[in-house]
Amino acid sequence: MPFDTAIPAPRLSPLAEALAVRGIVPVEAAALAAHKRAQVERFGPNFWYRHQGLLLLGLLLPFVGMAATSGLAQGLRDVAPSLPAALSFAWLSLLPLLFATGLLRLRAGSHWEERWVPAAALSRLGVPEPIAALARSLQSEVPGGALILGELVQERAVLDPYLLLVRGGERVCLGIWDSGRILARAT
């Protein structure tokens, strides 16, 4: 037919083409988004971090108690001579006791950070080998493809990472893992 060559065949993007040729199904974007939401909720800030005003009141309580004890010391001596000293010691012991038991521990919320990583560094960064091997082979097949490591960071601890292969505006999730245990990966 003379017009067959006039209509160009639709061409897939290099990233989609590399996945299709190898029959790889990436982790769905919706699954990654749901995982990210669930982990941010799971590792959110604790009660004391969210209510720092109450924490301030809790920290001031021993000092208020000490002031009340010193104001009432004369009357308390009439009840028992050692009562003011015992109450003062109890108020002074309250604050270290609260910290030692972990009752007043602050835990900030977590957030996701993404960074570009070279394929050669995947093993060193703790990416499970099946995901790292797939990422290295796909990146070599996709011109201009780059790898992004996403990590859930809470204070200084890194939790629940994932790996993306990106090219232009396309983002494909190759895997999600936690402490070496693979939660989801491209198949």
SERO-4910 file (N, C-alpha, C, O; in steps of 0.05 Angstrom, whole numbers):
BEGIN
 pado doro    nc1    nc2    nc3   cac1   cac2   cac3    cc1    cc2    cc3    oc1    oc2    oc3
  Met    A     17    -23      0      0      0      0     18     25      0     38     26     14
  Pro    A     11     45    -16     28     68    -18     28     85      7     47    100     12
  Phe    A      7     85     23      5    103     46     15     90     73     14    103     94
  Asp    A     23     65     71     32     52     96     56     66    108     58     67    133
  Thr    A     74     76     92     97     89    103     92    118    111    109    130    125
  Ala    A     69    129    103     63    157    110     54    159    139     57    181    151
  Ile    A     44    138    151     35    139    179     57    125    196     60    100    194
  Pro    A     70    140    212     91    127    228     79    110    250     59    116    261
  Ala    A     93     88    255     84     70    276     89     83    303    111     95    307
  Pro    A     70     81    321     75     93    347     99     79    361    100     54    361
  Arg    A    116     95    372    140     84    385    138     88    415    131    110    424
  Leu    A    144     67    429    144     69    459    169     85    467    188     87    453
  Ser    A    167     95    491    191    109    502    212     87    508    206     64    511
  Pro    A    238     95    508    259     75    513    255     60    539    262     37    541
  Leu    A    245     73    560    241     60    585    218     39    583    221     16    591
  Ala    A    195     47    572    173     29    569    181      6    550    172    -17    554
  Glu    A    196     12    529    205     -8    510    223    -29    523    220    -53    518
  Ala    A    242    -19    539    260    -38    553    244    -56    572    251    -80    574
  Leu    A    224    -45    585    208    -62    603    191    -82    587    189   -106    595
  Ala    A    180    -73    565    163    -91    548    179   -113    535    170   -136    534
  Val    A    203   -107    526    220   -127    513    227   -149    532    228   -173    525
  Arg    A    233   -142    557    241   -162    577    217   -173    592    221   -191    609
  Gly    A    193   -163    587    169   -173    600    168   -166    630    159   -182    646
  Ile    A    179   -143    637    180   -135    665    156   -118    672    150    -99    658
  Val    A    143   -125    694    121   -109    704    131    -94    729    137   -107    749
  Pro    A    133    -68    728    143    -53    751    122    -52    774     99    -59    770
  Val    A    132    -45    797    114    -40    820     96    -17    812    105      4    803
  Glu    A     70    -20    816     51      0    808     55     26    824     62     25    848
  Ala    A     51     48    811     54     75    824     35     77    847     42     89    868
  Ala    A     11     66    845     -9     68    866      0     52    890     -4     60    913
  Ala    A     13     29    886     23     13    908     46     28    923     47     27    947
  Leu    A     63     41    907     85     56    920     73     80    936     82     85    958
  Ala    A     54     94    925     42    116    939     28    107    964     30    121    985
  Ala    A     14     85    963      0     74    987     21     66   1008     16     71   1032
  His    A     42     54    999     64     46   1018     76     71   1032     81     71   1056
  Lys    A     81     91   1016     93    115   1027     74    129   1047     83    137   1069
  Arg    A     49    130   1041     29    142   1060     28    126   1086     28    137   1108
  Ala    A     26     99   1083     24     82   1107     48     84   1125     46     84   1149
  Gln    A     72     86   1113     96     87   1129     99    114   1143    109    115   1165
  Val    A     91    136   1130     92    162   1143     73    162   1167     79    174   1188
  Glu    A     49    150   1164     31    148   1187     42    130   1209     40    137   1232
  Arg    A     54    108   1201     65     89   1221     88    101   1237     90     97   1261
  Phe    A    105    116   1223    128    128   1236    124    158   1241    143    174   1238
  Gly    A    100    165   1248     94    194   1253    104    202   1281    115    186   1296
  Pro    A    100    228   1287    110    238   1313     93    226   1336     69    221   1332
  Asn    A    106    223   1359     91    212   1382     75    234   1396     76    257   1388
  Phe    A     61    226   1417     43    244   1431     58    269   1442     49    292   1438
  Trp    A     81    265   1455     96    287   1467    106    307   1446    108    331   1451
  Tyr    A    114    297   1422    124    314   1401    101    331   1390    104    355   1384
  Arg    A     77    319   1388     54    334   1377     43    354   1398     31    374   1390
  His    A     47    348   1424     36    365   1445     58    376   1462     60    369   1486
  Gln    A     76    392   1451     99    401   1465     92    421   1487    107    425   1506
  Gly    A     68    434   1485     59    451   1507     54    435   1532     61    444   1554
  Leu    A     41    412   1529     37    395   1552     63    385   1564     66    382   1588
  Leu    A     83    380   1546    109    371   1556    122    393   1573    134    387   1593
  Leu    A    119    417   1564    130    439   1580    117    441   1607    131    445   1627
  Leu    A     91    437   1608     77    437   1634     87    414   1651     91    417   1675
  Gly    A     91    391   1639    100    367   1654    128    372   1665    135    362   1686
  Leu    A    145    386   1650    172    391   1659    172    412   1681    190    412   1698
  Leu    A    153    430   1681    151    451   1702    139    440   1728    143    452   1749
  Leu    A    124    418   1727    110    407   1750    129    402   1774    122    410   1796
  Pro    A    152    390   1770    170    386   1794    179    412   1806    182    413   1831
  Phe    A    183    433   1790    191    458   1802    168    472   1817    173    484   1838
  Val    A    144    469   1807    121    479   1821    117    464   1848    111    476   1868
  Gly    A    121    438   1846    119    422   1871    140    429   1891    135    430   1915
  Met    A    165    435   1882    186    444   1900    179    470   1913    183    474   1937
  Ala    A    168    489   1898    160    515   1909    138    511   1929    138    524   1950
  Ala    A    118    495   1923     96    490   1942    107    477   1967     98    484   1989
  Thr    A    125    458   1964    136    444   1988    151    464   2005    149    463   2030
  Ser    A    167    482   1993    182    501   2009    163    521   2023    169    530   2045
  Gly    A    141    528   2009    122    546   2021    107    534   2044     99    547   2064
  Leu    A    103    508   2043     88    494   2064    106    480   2084     97    465   2101
  Ala    A    132    484   2082    151    470   2098    146    473   2128    148    453   2143
  Gln    A    140    497   2137    136    501   2165    112    485   2175    114    472   2196
  Gly    A     90    485   2161     67    470   2169     72    440   2167     61    425   2183
  Leu    A     87    431   2147     93    403   2144    111    392   2166    110    369   2173
  Arg    A    128    410   2177    146    401   2198    131    394   2224    139    378   2240
  Asp    A    108    408   2227     91    402   2250     79    374   2248     75    361   2268
  Val    A     73    365   2223     63    338   2219     84    317   2223     81    298   2238
  Ala    A    107    321   2209    130    303   2212    155    319   2206    156    332   2185
  Pro    A    175    318   2223    198    335   2218    213    329   2192    225    347   2181
  Ser    A    213    305   2183    228    298   2158    210    300   2133    221    295   2111
  Leu    A    185    306   2135    167    307   2112    175    328   2091    175    321   2067
  Pro    A    183    353   2098    191    371   2077    216    361   2061    217    365   2037
  Ala    A    235    350   2075    259    339   2061    252    316   2043    262    314   2021
  Ala    A    234    298   2052    226    275   2036    210    284   2011    215    274   1990
  Leu    A    192    304   2015    177    314   1992    196    328   1972    192    325   1948
  Ser    A    215    343   1982    234    357   1964    250    336   1948    254    340   1924
  Phe    A    259    315   1961    273    294   1947    256    280   1926    265    274   1904
  Ala    A    230    276   1933    212    263   1914    208    281   1889    208    271   1867
  Trp    A    204    307   1893    201    325   1871    226    326   1853    224    326   1829
  Leu    A    249    326   1866    275    326   1851    279    300   1836    291    300   1814
  Ser    A    269    278   1846    272    252   1833    253    248   1811    257    231   1793
  Leu    A    231    263   1810    210    259   1790    220    263   1762    215    247   1744
  Leu    A    234    285   1757    243    292   1730    262    271   1718    258    261   1696
  Pro    A    284    263   1732    301    242   1721    287    216   1718    293    201   1699
  Leu    A    268    210   1735    252    185   1733    236    185   1708    234    165   1694
  Leu    A    223    207   1701    207    209   1677    225    205   1652    216    192   1633
  Phe    A    249    216   1652    267    213   1629    278    185   1628    281    173   1606
  Ala    A    285    174   1651    298    147   1652    278    125   1643    287    106   1630
  Thr    A    253    128   1649    233    108   1640    225    111   1611    213     93   1600
  Gly    A    233    133   1599    226    138   1571    198    149   1567    188    151   1545
  Leu    A    185    156   1589    158    167   1587    157    194   1572    138    200   1559
  Leu    A    178    210   1575    179    236   1562    197    236   1537    210    256   1531
  Arg    A    199    214   1523    216    212   1499    202    226   1476    178    221   1470
  Leu    A    216    243   1462    205    256   1438    213    241   1413    236    232   1410
  Arg    A    194    237   1395    201    225   1369    188    241   1347    163    243   1346
  Ala    A    204    254   1331    194    271   1310    182    253   1288    186    229   1287
  Gly    A    167    266   1270    155    252   1248    176    244   1227    199    252   1229
  Ser    A    168    229   1208    186    220   1187    179    233   1161    157    244   1158
  His    A    197    233   1142    192    244   1115    208    229   1094    228    216   1101
  Trp    A    199    230   1070    212    216   1048    233    234   1035    227    258   1030
  Glu    A    256    224   1030    277    238   1015    285    220    991    287    196    993
  Glu    A    290    233    969    299    219    945    326    230    936    331    254    938
  Arg    A    343    213    927    370    221    917    378    204    894    371    180    892
  Trp    A    394    216    876    405    202    853    427    184    863    443    192    880
  Val    A    429    160    852    450    141    860    461    128    835    447    122    816
  Pro    A    488    123    835    499    108    813    493     78    816    491     68    838
  Ala    A    491     64    793    485     36    793    507     20    808    501     -1    820
  Ala    A    532     29    806    554     14    819    552     15    850    564     -2    863
  Ala    A    537     34    861    535     37    890    511     23    902    508     24    927
  Leu    A    495     10    886    470     -2    897    476    -23    919    462    -22    939
  Ser    A    495    -40    915    500    -61    935    510    -48    961    502    -56    983
  Arg    A    527    -28    958    538    -14    982    516      0    997    518      4   1021
  Leu    A    496     10    983    474     24    995    452      6   1007    433     16   1019
  Gly    A    456    -20   1006    438    -39   1018    414    -47   1001    394    -58   1011
  Val    A    415    -42    975    394    -50    957    395    -81    954    417    -91    947
  Pro    A    373    -95    959    374   -124    955    384   -132    927    377   -118    908
  Glu    A    399   -153    925    412   -160    900    393   -165    877    399   -156    855
  Pro    A    369   -178    881    352   -181    857    343   -154    846    341   -151    821
  Ile    A    337   -135    863    329   -108    854    353    -93    842    350    -80    821
  Ala    A    376    -95    854    400    -82    844    408    -93    816    416    -78    799
  Ala    A    407   -119    813    414   -132    787    395   -122    765    404   -116    743
  Leu    A    370   -122    771    350   -112    751    355    -83    745    353    -75    722
  Ala    A    361    -67    765    366    -38    760    390    -34    743    390    -17    725
  Arg    A    412    -48    749    436    -45    732    431    -53    703    440    -39    685
  Ser    A    418    -75    699    413    -84    671    394    -65    656    398    -59    633
  Leu    A    373    -56    670    354    -38    657    367    -11    651    363      1    630
  Gln    A    383     -1    670    395     25    665    414     24    642    417     44    627
  Ser    A    428      2    638    446      0    615    431     -1    588    442      7    568
  Glu    A    406    -10    589    390    -12    564    375     13    558    367     18    535
  Val    A    370     30    578    354     55    574    373     78    572    385     86    592
  Pro    A    376     90    548    394    113    546    383    137    562    359    144    560
  Gly    A    400    149    578    392    172    594    377    164    619    366    182    633
  Gly    A    375    139    626    361    130    650    378    135    675    403    132    674
  Ala    A    366    141    697    380    146    722    365    132    744    341    126    742
  Leu    A    379    126    766    367    113    789    363    132    812    381    149    818
  Ile    A    340    130    824    334    147    848    328    128    871    312    110    869
  Leu    A    341    133    893    337    117    918    319    135    936    327    157    943
  Gly    A    296    125    943    278    139    961    281    126    989    281    102    991
  Glu    A    282    143   1010    286    133   1037    267    148   1056    265    172   1054
  Leu    A    255    133   1074    239    145   1095    258    152   1118    270    133   1129
  Val    A    261    177   1124    280    186   1145    265    196   1169    247    213   1168
  Gln    A    272    185   1192    261    194   1218    285    201   1235    301    184   1243
  Glu    A    286    227   1241    310    238   1254    334    231   1238    338    243   1217
  Arg    A    351    212   1246    374    204   1230    372    176   1220    390    167   1205
  Ala    A    351    162   1227    348    134   1219    335    132   1191    317    148   1185
  Val    A    344    113   1175    333    109   1148    315     84   1149    324     63   1158
  Leu    A    291     87   1141    271     65   1141    260     61   1113    259     79   1097
  Asp    A    252     37   1108    236     30   1084    245     43   1058    230     60   1048
  Pro    A    267     36   1046    275     49   1021    261     37    997    249     15    998
  Tyr    A    262     51    974    252     41    949    271     51    927    286     70    931
  Leu    A    270     38    903    287     46    881    271     51    856    253     36    849
  Leu    A    276     74    844    262     82    819    282     83    796    306     91    800
  Leu    A    273     77    772    288     82    748    273    104    733    249    101    728
  Val    A    287    126    727    274    149    715    287    156    689    311    152    685
  Arg    A    271    166    671    281    177    646    262    199    637    238    193    632
  Gly    A    271    223    636    253    246    630    232    248    652    238    250    675
  Gly    A    207    247    643    185    249    662    174    222    672    157    220    689
  Glu    A    186    200    661    177    173    668    191    164    694    215    168    697
  Arg    A    176    152    711    187    140    736    176    112    739    151    108    739
  Val    A    193     93    742    185     65    745    197     55    771    221     56    776
  Cys    A    180     44    788    190     33    814    199      4    809    184    -13    799
  Leu    A    224     -1    816    236    -28    813    233    -45    838    234    -69    836
  Gly    A    230    -32    861    228    -48    885    225    -32    911    234     -9    912
  Ile    A    213    -44    931    211    -33    958    220    -54    977    213    -77    974
  Trp    A    236    -46    997    246    -66   1016    249    -53   1044    248    -28   1046
  Asp    A    252    -70   1064    255    -61   1091    274    -80   1105    268   -103   1108
  Ser    A    297    -70   1114    317    -86   1128    325   -110   1111    328   -132   1123
  Gly    A    328   -107   1086    336   -129   1069    313   -147   1060    317   -164   1042
  Arg    A    290   -144   1071    267   -160   1064    251   -146   1042    243   -123   1046
  Ile    A    248   -159   1019    235   -146    996    205   -146   1001    193   -167   1005
  Leu    A    193   -122   1000    164   -119   1003    149   -121    977    127   -132    975
  Ala    A    161   -109    956    150   -109    929    173   -105    909    191    -90    915
  Arg    A    171   -118    886    192   -113    866    180   -118    838    160   -132    834
  Ala    A    194   -107    818    186   -111    791    190   -140    784    210   -152    791
  Thr    A    171   -151    769    172   -180    762    172   -184    732    174   -206    722
***
